[in-house]
Amino acid sequence: MLAKLDLTTVSEIARDIAQVFFASVFINSVLTGKIIWANAIAGLLLSTVFWLFGIILTSKYITKSNV
């Protein structure tokens, strides 16, 4: 039970980090009009990586432990 709770928490934190990267780096540079493409792409890439990590963690480990 405790391991399942910890994985769920880590998954949610990873998805929250993805939202922060997306909002602060990618969207901010687009909205301000001062686009530094390296930063925008890095923000998009980091948000995708953390989002995928959260989704994979949820689908691979948490759903299998429920069975």
Steps between C-alpha positions, in 0.01 A plus 500: 500500500775744593699429181187555290435832672860612449491416128175688460650802674816488288290472186290802594809702590659415163189618318496820708864563409407454136231766531745740663757452224234542235351814652813675618735430213300424188179701538671796667742545212219477245274747683768761561603495136864461598547150375837345563449183303754297696314578825157441347602163357676402824186587697280302266740205507531501881126526547446208261761286676354559847144453374590170333684387813189564708274320254733200463541473874125503546417255222787256550535472875188629670237327285688167517517517878121547514437166330 
